[in-house]
Amino acid sequence: MFSIQSHFTYAETRTELARTTFETTLKNGLKVIIREDHRSPMVMTQIWYAVGSSDESGNLLGISHILEHMMFKGTQKVPNDEFTRLSRMYGGSINASTFTNYTNYYQLYPKTYFPLALELEADRMRNLLLRQQDFEPEVKVVMEERRLRTDDNPRSLAFERFKWIAYPTSHYRQPVIGHMKNLQNIQLKDVKKWYQDWYTPNNAVLIIVGDVDAENALRQVQKYFGDIPSRNTPPRNDVLEFDRVGYRHMELNLAVKVPNLYMAWNVRSLATAKNPQDAYALTIIKNVLDSGISSRLQDRLVRDKKVLTALSVSYDPYNRGDSLFSVSALPADGISLQEAEKAIQDEINILKTELIQPKEVERVTAKFVANLIYSQDDIVGQSKMIGNLEINGLSYRLIDQLPQHFETVTPQDIQRVANIYFVRDNLSTLYLSSENKTQ
């Protein structure tokens, strides 16, 4: 007899984000997290597999994404495109995505049909039909996707190439969609082996958020997933990067109308930093530099000095491996890429030499935390955040603790972290210029 009481733990905090949340791991290794949210009669079901493009090697780049496409091609029980037809019939919404660290699938249904989502997901976890008649046209779909998103998009193509110097040793340099030569050579037998190697309950996290009773939902999970056997999975590829590997620079001439500048520093994430405060501080630095028109780079370099016409700063603190802290920018007319880079670097150096005012930190942090809280206001945002934390080796419990962690970042933390990470030996740069540029 399956005992619910012995298999879940209860976690609730007193923060605004807190919900009633249950966690369990089935005997076959499937981790299950259920969060009750009764504000609307809908249920989001997501399954996250711990495999993505960073786990690929050699000639198989892009295979995780190909398998994601093939997961909708049917089983004996639900053949061909029946999966998609059933979801539409019962008012559901389905989709999937592949990234560096994971492949995830979601189904959003009215709560009456929530068990259908579990039945369909469990069926294709173990019974997927991988047929040549489906594989050949689907690979062509993926190839066309690559053409549209990357090959015919100079900025995307440039950044894809840039990642090979920004991540000189980490498998994060690999494109999620693979290179065209990979897509042309991957065989159906490769996809079958990838499915057998990685799509097993002990390599997955099942997230359920919505209008459910957790105990009843857990019984349904046990009914559909409980007898799927576990299998050993291959070791995952390394996603750590050397510290201070040395300055790297790339120049490309592609069909862009205006020059583009990319700058990226190798930094740690929450999962890899010896001091987690580094990741929290890097997140606040990102928002100090770029979080609206009043942020430093927007205010000083776009509006005031008019050195840039546009810019974007990004950093992922929740990565399974080491991350990049990156800046992309478009110089204004008459401003060279070298001048744009120097202007950005000067602003970064100010963080290293001048202690930021506490009021600025408080303002930026308050805005960021508010956005973080509001992003979890619906069941889609909650399930995505829970899954992202769990699949990257962090606990879902962190979702309710993050606001307090970010609020502890001080001006001293920002200065300390800026001096640790924003050094030339951690930096990669790319100058992307028009093909008709005079050499």
C-alpha positions as CSV (number, residue, x, y, z in Angstrom):
1,M,0.0,0.0,0.0
2,F,1.5,3.4,-1.0
3,S,1.8,5.6,2.0
4,I,1.4,9.3,1.2
5,Q,2.3,10.4,4.7
6,S,5.7,8.8,4.6
7,H,6.7,10.2,1.3
8,F,6.1,13.9,1.4
9,T,7.4,16.8,3.4
10,Y,5.6,20.0,4.0
11,A,7.2,23.3,3.5
12,E,5.6,26.7,4.1
13,T,7.1,30.0,5.0
14,R,5.5,33.3,5.9
15,T,6.6,35.2,2.9
16,E,4.2,36.7,0.3
17,L,5.2,34.0,-2.2
18,A,4.4,31.1,0.2
19,R,2.0,28.4,-0.9
20,T,1.2,25.0,0.5
21,T,3.8,22.8,-1.1
22,F,4.5,19.1,-0.9
23,E,7.5,17.2,-2.0
24,T,8.2,13.5,-2.5
25,T,10.4,11.1,-4.4
26,L,8.8,7.9,-5.8
27,K,10.5,4.6,-5.4
28,N,11.7,4.8,-9.0
29,G,13.4,8.1,-8.3
30,L,10.9,10.5,-9.8
31,K,10.9,13.7,-7.8
32,V,7.5,15.2,-7.4
33,I,6.7,18.7,-6.2
34,I,3.0,19.8,-5.8
35,R,2.0,23.3,-4.9
36,E,-1.6,24.0,-4.2
37,D,-3.0,27.3,-5.7
38,H,-6.8,27.4,-5.6
39,R,-7.3,30.9,-7.1
40,S,-8.4,29.5,-10.5
41,P,-9.7,26.0,-11.6
42,M,-6.5,25.3,-13.7
43,V,-3.5,23.0,-13.2
44,M,-0.1,23.3,-14.7
45,T,1.8,20.0,-15.1
46,Q,5.5,20.2,-16.0
47,I,8.1,17.5,-16.3
48,W,11.8,18.5,-16.4
49,Y,14.4,16.1,-17.7
50,A,18.0,16.7,-16.5
51,V,19.5,16.7,-20.0
52,G,20.2,19.4,-22.5
53,S,22.6,20.7,-25.1
54,S,25.5,20.8,-22.5
55,D,25.2,17.1,-22.2
56,E,25.9,16.5,-25.9
57,S,29.3,15.8,-27.4
58,G,30.9,15.2,-30.7
59,N,28.6,14.8,-33.7
60,L,25.4,14.8,-31.6
61,L,25.0,18.5,-31.0
62,G,21.2,19.3,-31.2
63,I,20.0,15.8,-30.4
64,S,18.2,16.9,-27.2
65,H,16.2,19.4,-29.2
66,I,15.4,16.8,-31.9
67,L,14.1,14.4,-29.3
68,E,11.9,17.2,-27.8
69,H,10.2,17.4,-31.3
70,M,9.9,13.7,-31.5
71,M,8.1,13.5,-28.1
72,F,5.0,14.7,-29.8
73,K,5.0,12.0,-32.5
74,G,3.0,9.4,-30.5
75,T,2.9,6.1,-28.7
76,Q,1.0,2.9,-29.4
77,K,-1.7,4.2,-27.0
78,V,-1.7,7.8,-28.3
79,P,-0.5,7.5,-31.9
80,N,0.6,10.1,-34.4
81,D,-0.6,13.7,-33.4
82,E,-3.2,12.4,-31.0
83,F,-1.4,14.0,-28.1
84,T,-1.9,17.5,-29.5
85,R,-5.5,16.7,-30.6
86,L,-6.5,15.5,-27.1
87,S,-5.1,18.6,-25.5
88,R,-7.1,20.9,-27.8
89,M,-10.3,18.8,-27.3
90,Y,-10.1,19.2,-23.5
91,G,-9.1,22.9,-23.4
92,G,-5.5,22.3,-22.7
93,S,-2.3,24.1,-23.7
94,I,0.9,22.2,-24.4
95,N,4.5,23.0,-25.3
96,A,8.1,22.1,-24.7
97,S,11.6,23.7,-24.7
98,T,15.2,22.6,-24.7
99,F,18.0,24.5,-23.1
100,T,21.6,23.9,-22.0
101,N,20.7,22.2,-18.7
102,Y,17.3,20.6,-19.3
103,T,14.4,19.7,-21.6
104,N,11.0,20.5,-20.2
105,Y,7.4,19.8,-21.2
106,Y,4.3,21.4,-19.9
107,Q,0.5,20.8,-20.0
108,L,-2.0,23.3,-18.8
109,Y,-5.5,21.9,-18.3
110,P,-8.8,22.7,-16.4
111,K,-8.5,20.8,-13.2
112,T,-11.1,18.2,-14.3
113,Y,-8.6,16.9,-16.9
114,F,-5.5,17.1,-14.8
115,P,-5.2,13.3,-14.6
116,L,-5.1,13.2,-18.4
117,A,-1.9,15.3,-18.4
118,L,-0.3,12.7,-16.1
119,E,-1.5,9.8,-18.2
120,L,-0.2,11.3,-21.4
121,E,3.2,12.3,-19.9
122,A,3.8,9.0,-18.2
123,D,2.9,7.2,-21.4
124,R,5.5,9.0,-23.5
125,M,8.1,8.7,-20.8
126,R,8.3,5.0,-21.4
127,N,6.4,4.1,-24.7
128,L,7.5,6.7,-27.2
129,L,7.4,5.4,-30.8
130,L,10.5,6.7,-32.6
131,R,9.8,6.0,-36.3
132,Q,11.8,6.9,-39.4
133,Q,8.6,8.2,-41.1
134,D,8.3,10.8,-38.3
135,F,12.0,11.4,-37.9
136,E,13.0,12.5,-41.4
137,P,10.4,15.4,-41.8
138,E,10.9,16.5,-38.2
139,V,14.7,16.9,-38.7
140,K,13.8,19.1,-41.7
141,V,11.6,21.2,-39.4
142,V,14.5,21.6,-37.0
143,M,16.9,22.5,-39.9
144,E,14.4,25.2,-41.0
145,E,14.2,26.5,-37.4
146,R,18.0,26.8,-37.4
147,R,18.0,28.7,-40.7
148,L,15.4,31.2,-39.4
149,R,16.7,31.7,-35.9
150,T,20.5,31.5,-36.5
151,D,21.8,31.1,-40.0
152,D,19.7,34.0,-41.4
153,N,20.1,36.1,-38.3
154,P,23.6,37.7,-38.2
155,R,23.4,38.7,-34.6
156,S,22.3,35.2,-33.4
157,L,25.0,33.6,-35.6
158,A,27.6,36.0,-34.2
159,F,26.7,35.2,-30.6
160,E,26.7,31.5,-31.3
161,R,30.3,31.8,-32.5
162,F,31.2,34.2,-29.7
163,K,30.2,31.6,-27.1
164,W,33.1,29.4,-28.3
165,I,35.5,31.9,-26.9
166,A,33.3,33.1,-24.0
167,Y,33.1,29.4,-22.8
168,P,36.5,28.0,-23.8
169,T,36.2,24.8,-21.8
170,S,32.5,24.5,-20.7
171,H,30.0,22.7,-22.8
172,Y,27.7,25.7,-22.5
173,R,29.5,26.9,-25.7
174,Q,27.4,24.4,-27.7
175,P,24.3,25.7,-29.5
176,V,21.1,24.2,-28.3
177,I,19.8,23.6,-31.8
178,G,23.1,22.1,-33.0
179,H,25.0,23.0,-36.1
180,M,23.6,22.2,-39.5
181,K,26.3,19.5,-40.1
182,N,25.1,17.8,-36.9
183,L,21.5,17.9,-37.9
184,Q,22.4,16.4,-41.3
185,N,24.2,13.4,-39.7
186,I,22.2,12.5,-36.6
187,Q,20.4,9.2,-37.1
188,L,17.2,7.8,-35.7
189,K,19.2,5.2,-33.8
190,D,21.1,8.1,-32.0
191,V,17.8,9.6,-30.9
192,K,16.5,6.2,-29.7
193,K,19.6,5.8,-27.6
194,W,19.4,9.4,-26.2
195,Y,15.8,8.7,-25.2
196,Q,16.8,5.4,-23.5
197,D,19.8,7.0,-21.7
198,W,18.1,10.1,-20.3
199,Y,14.3,9.8,-20.3
200,T,13.8,7.9,-17.1
201,P,11.9,8.8,-13.9
202,N,15.1,9.1,-11.8
203,N,16.3,11.8,-14.2
204,A,13.2,13.9,-14.0
205,V,11.3,16.3,-11.8
206,L,7.5,16.5,-12.0
207,I,6.0,19.9,-11.0
208,I,2.3,20.3,-10.4
209,V,0.9,23.7,-9.5
210,G,-2.7,24.7,-9.4
211,D,-6.2,23.8,-8.1
212,V,-5.4,20.4,-6.8
213,D,-5.5,18.6,-3.5
214,A,-1.9,17.5,-3.0
215,E,-2.7,14.1,-1.5
216,N,-5.1,13.2,-4.2
217,A,-2.8,14.5,-6.9
218,L,0.0,12.4,-5.4
219,R,-2.1,9.3,-5.7
220,Q,-2.7,10.1,-9.4
221,V,1.1,10.5,-9.9
222,Q,1.7,7.1,-8.3
223,K,-1.0,5.5,-10.4
224,Y,0.6,6.7,-13.7
225,F,4.3,7.0,-13.0
226,G,4.9,4.6,-10.1
227,D,5.6,1.4,-12.1
228,I,7.9,3.0,-14.7
229,P,11.3,1.4,-14.0
230,S,14.4,3.6,-13.3
231,R,17.5,3.3,-15.3
232,N,21.1,4.4,-14.8
233,T,21.9,7.6,-16.7
234,P,25.3,8.6,-18.3
235,P,27.5,11.0,-16.4
236,R,26.8,14.6,-17.3
237,N,29.3,16.8,-19.1
238,D,31.3,19.4,-17.2
239,V,29.9,22.9,-17.1
240,L,32.5,24.6,-15.0
241,E,34.8,27.2,-16.5
242,F,38.5,28.0,-15.7
243,D,39.0,31.1,-13.6
244,R,40.7,34.0,-15.3
245,V,41.5,32.0,-18.4
246,G,42.8,35.1,-20.1
247,Y,41.4,37.9,-22.3
248,R,39.8,36.7,-25.6
249,H,38.7,38.8,-28.6
250,M,36.8,38.0,-31.8
251,E,36.0,40.1,-34.8
252,L,33.3,39.2,-37.4
253,N,32.0,40.8,-40.5
254,L,28.4,39.8,-41.3
255,A,25.3,41.2,-42.9
256,V,24.4,43.7,-40.1
257,K,23.2,47.2,-40.7
258,V,25.0,48.7,-37.6
259,P,28.0,47.4,-35.6
260,N,27.3,45.3,-32.5
261,L,29.5,45.0,-29.4
262,Y,29.4,42.0,-27.1
263,M,31.3,41.8,-23.8
264,A,31.1,38.8,-21.5
265,W,32.8,38.0,-18.2
266,N,33.1,34.5,-16.8
267,V,31.3,34.5,-13.4
268,R,29.9,32.0,-10.9
269,S,26.3,31.0,-10.3
270,L,24.4,30.2,-7.1
271,A,25.3,26.5,-7.7
272,T,29.0,27.1,-8.3
273,A,30.0,30.2,-6.2
274,K,31.9,29.4,-3.0
275,N,30.0,32.3,-1.5
276,P,26.4,32.4,-2.7
277,Q,26.3,36.1,-1.9
278,D,28.4,36.6,-5.1
279,A,25.5,35.4,-7.2
280,Y,23.0,37.7,-5.4
281,A,25.4,40.6,-5.8
282,L,25.9,39.9,-9.5
283,T,22.2,39.9,-10.0
284,I,21.8,43.3,-8.3
285,I,24.8,44.7,-10.3
286,K,23.0,43.6,-13.5
287,N,20.0,45.6,-12.4
288,V,22.1,48.6,-11.4
289,L,23.5,48.7,-14.9
290,D,20.4,47.8,-16.9
291,S,16.8,47.7,-15.4
292,G,15.1,50.6,-17.1
293,I,15.8,54.2,-18.2
294,S,17.1,55.2,-14.8
295,S,19.7,52.4,-14.6
296,R,23.3,53.5,-15.0
297,L,24.2,52.3,-18.5
298,Q,20.8,53.5,-19.9
299,D,20.9,56.8,-18.2
300,R,24.6,57.7,-18.7
301,L,25.6,56.1,-22.0
302,V,22.3,56.1,-23.9
303,R,20.5,59.2,-22.7
304,D,23.3,61.5,-21.4
305,K,26.5,60.9,-23.3
306,K,24.7,59.3,-26.3
307,V,27.5,56.8,-26.8
308,L,25.1,53.9,-27.3
309,T,21.7,53.7,-28.9
310,A,20.7,50.4,-27.2
311,L,22.1,47.9,-24.8
312,S,21.2,44.8,-22.8
313,V,22.8,43.2,-19.8
314,S,22.2,39.6,-18.8
315,Y,23.2,37.2,-16.0
316,D,21.7,33.9,-14.9
317,P,22.2,33.2,-11.2
318,Y,20.3,29.9,-11.3
319,N,22.6,28.1,-13.7
320,R,23.8,24.5,-13.0
321,G,27.3,25.5,-14.0
322,D,29.2,28.7,-14.2
323,S,27.5,31.7,-15.9
324,L,28.3,34.7,-18.1
325,F,27.8,38.3,-17.2
326,S,27.2,39.8,-20.6
327,V,26.6,43.1,-22.2
328,S,25.5,43.7,-25.8
329,A,25.3,47.2,-27.2
330,L,24.8,49.2,-30.4
331,P,27.1,52.2,-30.6
332,A,25.7,55.5,-31.7
333,D,26.6,57.0,-35.1
334,G,30.2,58.1,-35.2
335,I,31.1,56.0,-32.1
336,S,33.5,53.2,-32.8
337,L,33.2,49.7,-31.2
338,Q,36.4,50.4,-29.3
339,E,34.9,53.7,-27.9
340,A,31.7,51.9,-26.9
341,E,33.6,49.2,-25.1
342,K,35.7,51.7,-23.2
343,A,32.6,53.6,-22.1
344,I,31.0,50.5,-20.8
345,Q,34.3,49.4,-19.1
346,D,34.6,52.8,-17.4
347,E,31.2,52.4,-15.9
348,I,32.1,48.9,-14.7
349,N,35.3,50.2,-13.2
350,I,33.3,52.8,-11.2
351,L,31.6,49.9,-9.4
352,K,35.1,48.7,-8.4
353,T,36.5,52.0,-7.2
354,E,33.5,54.0,-5.9
355,L,31.2,52.6,-3.2
356,I,27.6,52.7,-4.6
357,Q,25.2,54.8,-2.5
358,P,22.9,52.6,-0.2
359,K,19.8,54.4,-1.6
360,E,20.6,53.4,-5.1
361,V,21.0,49.7,-4.0
362,E,17.8,49.9,-2.1
363,R,15.9,51.4,-5.0
364,V,17.2,48.9,-7.6
365,T,16.7,45.9,-5.2
366,A,13.2,46.9,-4.3
367,K,12.2,47.1,-8.0
368,F,13.9,43.8,-8.8
369,V,12.3,42.0,-5.8
370,A,8.9,43.3,-6.7
371,N,9.2,42.0,-10.3
372,L,10.4,38.7,-8.9
373,I,7.4,38.4,-6.7
374,Y,4.9,39.4,-9.4
375,S,6.4,37.0,-11.8
376,Q,5.3,34.2,-9.5
377,D,1.8,35.4,-9.2
378,D,0.3,32.8,-11.6
379,I,0.7,29.1,-11.8
380,V,2.8,29.3,-14.9
381,G,5.4,31.5,-13.3
382,Q,5.5,29.4,-10.1
383,S,6.0,26.1,-11.9
384,K,8.7,27.5,-14.2
385,M,10.6,28.9,-11.3
386,I,10.3,25.8,-9.1
387,G,11.4,23.6,-12.0
388,N,14.3,25.8,-12.9
389,L,15.6,25.8,-9.4
390,E,15.2,22.1,-8.9
391,I,16.7,21.0,-12.3
392,N,19.8,23.2,-11.7
393,G,20.6,21.6,-8.4
394,L,18.9,24.2,-6.2
395,S,16.0,23.6,-3.9
396,Y,12.4,24.8,-4.8
397,R,12.3,26.1,-1.2
398,L,14.6,28.9,-2.4
399,I,11.7,30.5,-4.3
400,D,10.3,31.9,-1.1
401,Q,13.7,32.9,0.3
402,L,15.1,34.7,-2.7
403,P,13.6,38.2,-1.8
404,Q,15.3,38.2,1.5
405,H,18.6,37.0,0.0
406,F,18.6,39.8,-2.6
407,E,17.7,42.4,0.0
408,T,20.9,41.5,2.0
409,V,23.2,42.7,-0.8
410,T,25.2,45.7,0.4
411,P,27.3,48.4,-1.4
412,Q,30.3,46.6,0.0
413,D,29.2,43.3,-1.6
414,I,28.8,45.0,-5.0
415,Q,32.3,46.5,-4.8
416,R,33.9,43.3,-3.6
417,V,32.2,41.2,-6.4
418,A,33.0,43.7,-9.1
419,N,36.7,43.5,-8.2
420,I,36.7,39.7,-8.1
421,Y,34.9,39.0,-11.5
422,F,35.1,42.1,-13.7
423,V,38.8,41.7,-14.5
424,R,40.4,41.5,-18.0
425,D,41.4,37.9,-17.6
426,N,37.7,36.9,-17.3
427,L,36.6,39.0,-20.3
428,S,35.7,38.1,-23.9
429,T,34.7,40.7,-26.5
430,L,33.2,40.5,-30.0
431,Y,33.2,43.2,-32.6
432,L,30.5,42.5,-35.1
433,S,30.7,44.8,-38.2
434,S,29.0,45.1,-41.5
435,E,30.4,43.0,-44.4
436,N,31.0,46.1,-46.5
437,K,33.2,47.6,-43.8
438,T,36.3,49.1,-45.3
439,Q,39.3,47.3,-43.9
